[in-house]
Amino acid sequence: MASKLVLIIVFVFDLIAFGLAVAAEQRRSTAKIVLDSEANYNYCVYNSDIATGYGVGAFLFLMVSQILIMVASRCFCCGKPLKPGGSRACAVILFIICWVFFVIAEVCLLAGSVENAYHTKYRTLFVKDNPPSCETVRKGVFAAGAAFVFFTAIISEFYYINYSSARESFQPYLGGETGVGMGAYK
C-alpha cells in the first residue's frame, strides 16, 4: 500500500508549486518607456520583480516533490523487485511520463524566472520612431510551467500508487526444486 504520508506531503508541495507558478504568471514584470526630461533620453522602467521569486519558489517546491517521490519509490530501479503485471507496466509508463512533465515544468519555470529577472539597462536618445526595447517575459511561460506542474503532480501520485501496488504484491520464489525433474527417466 502506498504511504499516505508521502502522498499528502507530495500533494502539498505540488499544490504550493502550482500556486506559486500561477502567482508568477499574474505578477510577471511589465515595463514602460519613460522620457528623461533633462537629457531627452528614453529608458525602461520595470515594475515589481516578485514573479522571479515566485518562479524560483515553484521550481524548488516541484524539485523537492519529485525528489520525495523518487526516494520513496527508490527511483524505480533500486529496492525489491516488482510483481509482473498491470501495476508494474503502468508504473513504468507513468515513471517516464512523470520525468518528461517534470523536466518541461522545470524548464518553463526556470526560463520564465531568468527572463523575468532580466532588465534592460540602456538608454536611447529620444527618437519618436525608435524607442528602446523593454524586454519582459512572454505571457504564458509561467502558465505553461503551472500546467506542467499540475500534470507532474497527478502523474507522480499515480506513479507512486502503481509502484507501491506492484511492490507490495510481489512474492519471491521461496522453495522447491528449481531444476527440471529427471527422476522418471532412470
C-alpha positions as CSV (number, residue, x, y, z in Angstrom):
1,M,0.0,0.0,0.0
2,A,1.2,3.5,-0.9
3,S,2.3,5.6,2.1
4,K,-0.4,8.1,2.7
5,L,2.0,10.5,4.4
6,V,4.3,10.6,1.3
7,L,1.2,11.2,-0.9
8,I,0.0,14.0,1.3
9,I,3.4,15.7,1.6
10,V,4.0,15.5,-2.2
11,F,0.5,16.8,-2.9
12,V,1.0,19.8,-0.6
13,F,4.4,20.6,-2.2
14,D,2.9,20.3,-5.7
15,L,0.0,22.5,-4.7
16,I,2.3,25.1,-3.4
17,A,4.4,24.9,-6.6
18,F,1.3,25.3,-8.7
19,G,0.1,28.3,-6.7
20,L,3.5,30.0,-7.0
21,A,3.6,29.4,-10.7
22,V,0.2,30.9,-11.2
23,A,1.1,33.8,-9.0
24,A,4.3,34.3,-11.1
25,E,2.2,34.5,-14.2
26,Q,-0.1,37.0,-12.7
27,R,2.7,39.2,-11.3
28,R,5.3,39.0,-14.1
29,S,7.2,42.2,-14.8
30,T,5.9,44.8,-17.2
31,A,7.8,47.8,-18.5
32,K,7.0,51.2,-19.7
33,I,9.2,53.6,-21.6
34,V,9.9,56.9,-19.8
35,L,11.4,60.1,-21.2
36,D,14.1,61.6,-19.1
37,S,13.1,65.3,-19.1
38,E,16.6,66.7,-18.6
39,A,18.6,64.8,-21.1
40,N,16.0,63.8,-23.7
41,Y,16.7,60.1,-23.2
42,N,14.2,57.2,-23.3
43,Y,14.7,54.4,-20.8
44,C,12.7,51.4,-19.5
45,V,11.1,51.4,-16.1
46,Y,10.1,48.0,-14.7
47,N,7.5,47.3,-12.1
48,S,7.9,44.7,-9.3
49,D,10.2,41.8,-9.7
50,I,8.3,39.5,-7.4
51,A,7.5,37.0,-10.2
52,T,11.1,35.9,-10.3
53,G,10.9,34.8,-6.7
54,Y,7.6,33.1,-7.2
55,G,9.0,31.2,-10.2
56,V,12.1,30.1,-8.3
57,G,9.9,29.1,-5.4
58,A,7.7,27.0,-7.7
59,F,10.9,25.5,-9.2
60,L,12.2,24.5,-5.8
61,F,9.0,23.1,-4.4
62,L,8.4,21.0,-7.5
63,M,12.0,19.7,-7.3
64,V,11.6,18.7,-3.6
65,S,8.3,17.0,-4.5
66,Q,10.0,15.0,-7.3
67,I,12.9,14.0,-5.0
68,L,10.5,12.8,-2.3
69,I,8.6,10.6,-4.8
70,M,11.8,9.2,-6.2
71,V,13.3,8.5,-2.8
72,A,10.1,6.8,-1.7
73,S,10.0,4.7,-4.8
74,R,13.8,4.2,-4.8
75,C,13.8,5.8,-8.2
76,F,12.0,2.7,-9.6
77,C,15.3,0.8,-10.2
78,C,16.5,0.0,-6.7
79,G,14.9,-2.0,-4.0
80,K,12.6,-5.0,-4.1
81,P,11.6,-6.4,-7.5
82,L,8.1,-5.6,-8.7
83,K,5.4,-8.2,-9.5
84,P,4.9,-8.5,-13.2
85,G,1.6,-7.3,-14.4
86,G,-0.6,-4.3,-14.9
87,S,0.6,-2.3,-12.0
88,R,4.3,-2.6,-12.9
89,A,3.5,-1.8,-16.6
90,C,1.6,1.3,-15.5
91,A,4.4,2.3,-13.1
92,V,7.0,2.1,-15.9
93,I,4.9,4.2,-18.2
94,L,4.0,6.8,-15.5
95,F,7.6,7.0,-14.4
96,I,8.7,8.0,-17.9
97,I,5.8,10.5,-18.3
98,C,6.4,11.9,-14.8
99,W,10.0,12.7,-15.7
100,V,9.1,14.2,-19.0
101,F,6.5,16.5,-17.5
102,F,8.8,17.4,-14.6
103,V,11.6,18.5,-16.9
104,I,9.2,20.6,-19.1
105,A,7.8,22.2,-15.9
106,E,11.2,23.0,-14.5
107,V,12.5,24.4,-17.8
108,C,9.4,26.7,-18.1
109,L,9.7,27.9,-14.5
110,L,13.5,28.5,-14.7
111,A,13.4,30.2,-18.1
112,G,10.5,32.4,-17.0
113,S,12.3,33.4,-13.8
114,V,15.6,34.2,-15.6
115,E,13.8,36.2,-18.3
116,N,11.7,38.0,-15.8
117,A,14.8,39.0,-13.8
118,Y,16.5,40.4,-16.9
119,H,16.0,44.1,-17.2
120,T,17.5,46.2,-20.0
121,K,19.7,49.0,-18.5
122,Y,20.5,51.1,-21.5
123,R,19.1,54.5,-22.6
124,T,18.5,55.7,-26.1
125,L,18.3,59.2,-27.4
126,F,14.7,60.4,-27.8
127,V,13.6,59.4,-31.2
128,K,9.9,59.0,-31.7
129,D,10.2,56.1,-34.1
130,N,13.0,54.2,-32.3
131,P,12.0,53.6,-28.6
132,P,14.2,51.2,-26.5
133,S,13.4,47.5,-26.3
134,C,12.0,46.9,-22.9
135,E,12.2,43.1,-22.8
136,T,9.9,41.2,-20.5
137,V,8.9,37.5,-20.1
138,R,6.3,36.4,-22.6
139,K,2.8,35.9,-21.4
140,G,2.1,32.2,-20.8
141,V,5.6,31.0,-19.8
142,F,4.8,30.7,-16.2
143,A,1.3,29.5,-17.1
144,A,2.8,26.6,-19.1
145,G,5.0,25.8,-16.1
146,A,2.0,25.8,-13.9
147,A,0.2,23.5,-16.2
148,F,3.1,21.0,-16.3
149,V,3.4,21.3,-12.5
150,F,-0.2,20.2,-12.4
151,F,0.4,17.3,-14.8
152,T,3.5,16.2,-12.9
153,A,1.6,16.3,-9.6
154,I,-1.2,14.0,-11.0
155,I,1.2,11.6,-12.8
156,S,3.7,11.3,-9.9
157,E,0.9,10.4,-7.5
158,F,-0.5,7.7,-9.8
159,Y,3.1,6.5,-10.4
160,Y,3.7,6.1,-6.7
161,I,0.4,4.3,-6.2
162,N,1.1,1.8,-9.0
163,Y,4.7,1.3,-7.9
164,S,3.6,0.6,-4.4
165,S,0.9,-1.8,-5.6
166,A,3.4,-3.7,-7.7
167,R,6.0,-3.8,-4.9
168,E,3.6,-5.0,-2.2
169,S,2.2,-7.8,-4.2
170,F,5.5,-9.4,-5.2
171,Q,6.1,-12.8,-3.7
172,P,9.6,-14.2,-4.3
173,Y,10.0,-17.9,-5.1
174,L,10.9,-19.5,-1.7
175,G,11.5,-23.1,-2.1
176,G,11.3,-26.3,-4.0
177,E,13.5,-27.6,-6.7
178,T,14.4,-25.1,-9.4
179,G,15.7,-27.7,-12.0
180,V,13.8,-30.0,-14.3
181,G,12.9,-33.3,-12.6
182,M,14.6,-36.2,-14.3
183,G,13.5,-38.9,-11.8
184,A,11.2,-40.7,-14.3
185,Y,13.9,-41.3,-16.8
186,K,16.2,-43.6,-14.7
